[in-house]
Amino acid sequence: MYDLAVIGAGWAGFNAALRARQLGLKVALIEKDRVGGTCLNRGCIPTKALIQSAKIYSLSKKSANFGIEAAAPQINFLKIQERKEKIVQQLHSGMQFRLKGIGLVSGQARIFSPQVLKVGSEIVNTKFILVATGSRPIELGELKFDGKKIISSDEILNLKEIPRSLLIIGGGVIGCEFASLFCAFGSSVSIVELMPQILPGIDKEIARKLENIFKKKGIKVSTGTDAKHVDLKDYDLVLLCIGRQPETKDLDLEKFGVKLEKGKILVDEYLKTSISNIYAAGDCTGKIMLAHFAAYQGRVAAENIAHPDKPKKAESANIPNCIFTDPEIASVGLSQEEGLSQGQDVRIDKFDFLSSGMARILDETEGFIKIISDKRTEQILGASIIGPRATELIGILTLGMQSRLKISQIRDTIFAHPTLSESISEAVKTDYAI
């Protein structure tokens, strides 16, 4: 008998299993595919490995700007893919090693009761169940993945050659990252987005800035456009990435009274489902579909299962969102529009990377930092960044928000010079404020 059976070894399930073991529980971790889930095998890690190769290629093409005369760089796409696979395999091996002391069960889990699961021919008896089955790409009714012409974000990671022309349907985070990536590799890229802006939900000024940068690079961006009006014959490859949906269809959860809504598992603030000993974490809950939030949810769920007398809420206020385009984008908390629409008396401070010494040294001056705070309390309410190392810089502001720091405390902190991080303190020293 296990104390906890975790279904899914992605970022939520993996971290839940580690935390539960640390808390003294006997844990079974069930995975039908590979440890690491979408993030390691078909998402964050392989995508960013390819993006790094694209960044090195783009940087090498402008090496003369740094006084380095080099022959014209060439792309070896097969070697790029080999490097990506090597990174994934190394991390996969590391995760497997960390699972010592946890019962790893391979196969598709079927729930027979709130205490009994079946994986192949193996019966798993458990006191608690944590569902962490992740998500999968969404198809359109009139556009189905065929694995050849119309592909998902899973399949595009395994291309053997760079497409000459690529249509991306969906200008969200995934679409914009792949647009940036394949444009750098030389593809003719077009984005079609149904909403009025790319990156819906992101600060509007940031989204406009990225759209302008994309257009300068030759990426065609069509917002407010339905994909049904686009002739797919004009493109070698079509990437359909309009979002992801919870992966819950094979679990038969509703048979046991677990409430779902449009495929997502409904949980309370402690990540408990409608059945007292069944919890859920990560993308399958349909909340914030980010690997780091899934990991956090997994840990919280494990703690609540181990210590039901001291339940902990899974907070979702200060979750950083990172987009690995070129330039990078990151945000946390409220956007400018959200701050103003809520009727709060907000102050908006901004710093342009054109004024950053390190940004000029790096030759990456496109973009800015924007910080939203409460005028009365000086508390930071949110931040948005577009520019060099934005995905790293947002960590400082996330920590500031989590620690409830005031703008004056950021202003009075001494940041090293010359660095990109000092741009955060410079932002709140400027006279520019709304």
N, C-alpha and C positions, 0 to 999 in steps of 0.2 A: 504493500500500500504506500503510495506516494502522498506527501503532503500537498504537492502542487504539480499539476501537469500543464505545461505551457504548449500551446499549439502555434507553431510558427517560430522559426529561429532568425527572424529579421532583427532589426535594431531594437524593437520593443521587446520581443520575446527573449532575445539573447541577454539584454540587460536585466530583464526581470528575473531570468534564471540565475544569473550571477548574484544579484542582490538577494534573492531568496536563499541561495546556498550560503551566502555570507551570514544570513540571519538564522541559520541552523535548520532550514527546511530540507526535506528530502525531495529532490526535484527531478521530473522527467521533462525533457525538451523534445518535442515532436516536430520533425521537418520533412516535408515531402520532396523537397528539391535540394538546395544547398544552403548550408549555414551562411548567414549574412543577408539573406532576403534580397529585396529589390535594391536597397542602397549599395550593397557591396557588389552584387552580381550583374545588375541591369540598370543601375541608377547613378547615385552620387559619385562613387569611386571611378568606375570606367569612364563616365562622362568627363569628369574633371581631369583624368589622365590624358584624354584626347585633347581637351582644351589647353592643357599645359604644353603639349606638342605644338598646337596651333600658335600659342603665344610665343614660343621659342622661334618658330618659323617667321612670324611677323616681326619679331625683334631683330632676327638675323638679317632681314631684308633692309632694315634701316640702320645697320651697324656703322655705315659711313657717317651718320650723324654723331657718332661717338668717337670718330677718328680711327675706326677699325676698317681697313680695306680687306674685304673678303670676297671670294668667288661667289657667284650667284647660288644661293642655297637651293637644294632639291628636296622634294618630299618623297620619302620611301614609306608609303602608307602601310605596307605589310609590317614593316619594322615598328611603326607607330602602334599598330594593333598588337604586335607581340609584346611591346613594353606594357601596354594596358593590361593584357592578360597576366603578365608576370606580377604586376602590382596587385591585381585581384587575387591571384593564387597565394602570394606571400601573406596578404592580410587574412585570407581564408584559413591558412595554416595556423596563423596566430590565434584566430578566434577558436579554432578547434582545440588548440592547446589549452586555452583558458577554460574550457568546459570540463576539465578534470573534476571528477566528483559529482557530475550531473549525468543522469541517464539519458543519453542521446538516442532517440528512436527514429528510424528512417521510415517514411511512408505517409500515406494520406490518413489523417485522423478522422474517425467517425464517432460521434457522440451517441452512446446508447442510453445514458442517463446522466444526471448531474454528477455522478461519481464514477461512471464507467465509460472508457473510451476503447475503441478497437483500432489498431493500426496493422493492416494486413491480417495476419492470423494471431497477432499478439494482443492480449487484453491488458489494459492499463487501468488499475484501480487508483482512485485519488480522492482526497478530501476537497480540494479546490481545483478549478480549471481557470486558466487565463487564456483567452482567445487573442492571438496576435498574428492574424493571417494576412495583414497588409492590404494591398490594393492592386488593381490592374488597369491598363489603359482603356479608355472609353472609345467605342466605335460610334459612328453616326449611322442612322437608319439606312441612308442611301449610299454610305461609304463604309465598306467592310475591309478589314485588313486581309490582304491576299498574300502577304509575304514576298511579293515581287515588285509590283508597281506602287501599291499603297501599303505602307509599313508603319509600325508603331515605334515608340521611343526605345522599346526593347530591341527590336530588330536592327535599327539603324546603327547600333553600337557594333554590329558584327559585319559591316560592309567590307567587301574585299577591295573595292576601289572607290575613289571619290566621284560622286555624280557630277556630270557637267551642268545640269540644271536641277534645282531642288525647289519644290513647292512645299511650304510649311503651312498647314491649316491649323491655326491656333497660335496667337501671338502672346501666349502666357510665358511663364518662366521657362518651361521646357523648350517651347518653340523658339524663344529668343536666344537661349543658350546654343541650340543647334544652328540657328541662323548665323550667329557670330562665329561659331566653330567652322562651318563649311564655307562661309565667305572667306575666312582667312586661308583655307586650303585651296581656294580658287574656284569654287562652284558659283554658278549664277543662282542667287537665292531670292525667292519671293515669299513674303508672308501675307496670309489672308486672315484677318481677325474680324469677327462679327461685331465686337464691341467698339465704341468710339475711339478707344486708345489701345495700344499694345500694353501689356502688363496691367490688365484691369485690376483695380484695387490698390495699385501703387501710387504714390504721390504723383500728381498730374505733371508737375514740372519735370520730375525725373523721367517719366515716360516720354514726354516730348523731347527731352534732351537725347535720350537713347534713340528715338525715332530719327532725329536729325543726324545723329552720328551714323546710324545704319544707312541712311540715304546717301551720305557722303562716301560711304564705302561701297556703294552700288547695290545695296539690298533694297529691293522693291517692297514697300510696305503699303498694304491696302486695308485700312480700318473701315468699320461700318460696312463690311462686305460679306455676303453669304457665299460660302464655298460652292454652292450649287450653281453659281453663275460663272464659275471658272472652268475653262477647258483643260482638263487634266492631260490631254494629248500633247500640250505644249511643253511638258516637263518630263525629264527622264525618271524622276522619282518623286513620290508624294509622301511626306511625313504628316500623319494625322495625329495631332497631340492637343486635344481639346480638354484634357483633364484625366483624372483617374477616379475609379470607383472602388468601394470596399470589396474585398474578396471574401465573401461569406456564403456563397451559394451551395457549397458541398457539405456544409456542417449540420444541416437540419436543426438549427437552433430553435426555430419556432415550435418544433414538436414538443419541446420541454418548457415552453412558456417564455423563452427569451424574446424580448420585444425588439423588433427591427423597424427601421423606417427607410424605405428606398434602398434596402440592402445594407445600410449601416447599423451597427449594433448600438442600441441606446444604453448609455451608462449614466450614472449619477456623478456628482462631483468627486466621488471617491473611486470612480471607475468600476463600480459594481453594476451588474446588469439587473434585470427584473428577477433573476434567480439568485438567491443570497450567496451561493458558493461559486458562482460563475462571474468572472471579471473579464474585461476586455481593454486592450490598449493598442495604440498606434493607428495606422490608417484605417483599419476596419471599423473604427468608431466614427469615421467620417468627419473628424474635427480638423485640426491643423495638420495637413499631410506633409510633415517635415521629419526627417530622420532623427534630428536631435530632440524634437518634441516627443516622438515615439519612444526614444530611449528614456526620457524623463518619465513619461507615463508608465513605462514598464517598471521602472524602479519604484515609483509611488504605489503601483498596484501590488508589487511584491511586499512592500512594507505594510500595506493595509491588510494583506492576507496574513502576514506574520503577526501583526499586532492589531487585531480588530477592535481592541478596546481603546486604541489611540489613533483613529483614522486620520489620514492626511489628505487634504484637498489637492487635486491636480490643477494648479493655477495655470492660466494661459495668457497672462497679460504681457509679460516681458519676454516674448519669444522672438529672437532675431530671424529675419528672412534674408537669405543671401542668394544672389543671382550672378552666376559666373559668366557674364557676357564680357566683352571688351569695349568699353571699360566696365568694371564690376559695379554691381548695385547691391546695397544692403539697407535694411530698415528695421526699426524696432518701435513698438508702441504706436502712438497716433501719427498719422500723416498730417500735413498742413490742412487739407480739406476737412479731415475728421475733427481736428482741434477746433477749427472755426465753426463747423456745422453744429457742434455740440454746445455752442453758445458760451464756451469758456473764454475768459479774458486771457488770451495767449500771447506770448512773445515768440517771434520767429527770428532766430539768428542764422546767418549764412556766411560761409567762407568759400571762396573760389580757389581751386587748386592752381590757377594761374599765378597766385600770390605765394605759393609754397616753394621754398627753395628745393626741397627734396623732390617734389613733383617735376620741377624743371631739370634736376639732375637725372631723373629717370626718363625724362622726355615723355611724361604722361600727365599733361596738364588739363585734359578735358574733364570737367565735372566740378562738383561742389559738395559741401556738407551743409545740411540744414538741420537745426535743432529747435524743437518746439518745447516751450516751457510755460508754466503758469506765472503770470506777471506778479501776482500777489505773493505766492509762496516760494517762487523761484524753482519749484520742483520740475524736473525734466519729465515731459509727457511723451516724448517720442523723438525720433531722429531718422533722417533719410540721407543716404550718401550715394553719389555716383562718381566714380573716379578710381585712381590707383589704390589697390589693397582695401577696397571698401569692405570686403567680407571679413577682413581682420580688424579693421578699425571699429566696426560696429560692436565688437565685443566690449570695448571700453565703455561705450554708452549704454550697453545692456547691463553691465555691472553697475554703472552709475544709477540707472533706473531701479534695479533690484535693491540697491543699497539706499535708495531714496535720497540721493545726493542732490544738492541744489546747484543752480547755475554758478553761483558765486564760489562754490567749492571746486568746481571744474576750472573756473577762471583763475583761482589762486593756486592750483596745482602746477608744479614745475614739470613740464614735459621736456625731454631731451631735444636738442637742436643740432643738426638739421634732421628732422624726421617727419614722416607723414602724420604721426599721432599728434604732434603739436598743433596741427590744423584744427583739432577739436577745441583746444583752449583758445586758439586765435578766433574761432567762430564766435565765441561768446565775449570776446574783447572788442569786437568791431562795433561801429556806430550803426551798421545796418541792422535794423530790427523792425518788425511790423507789430 
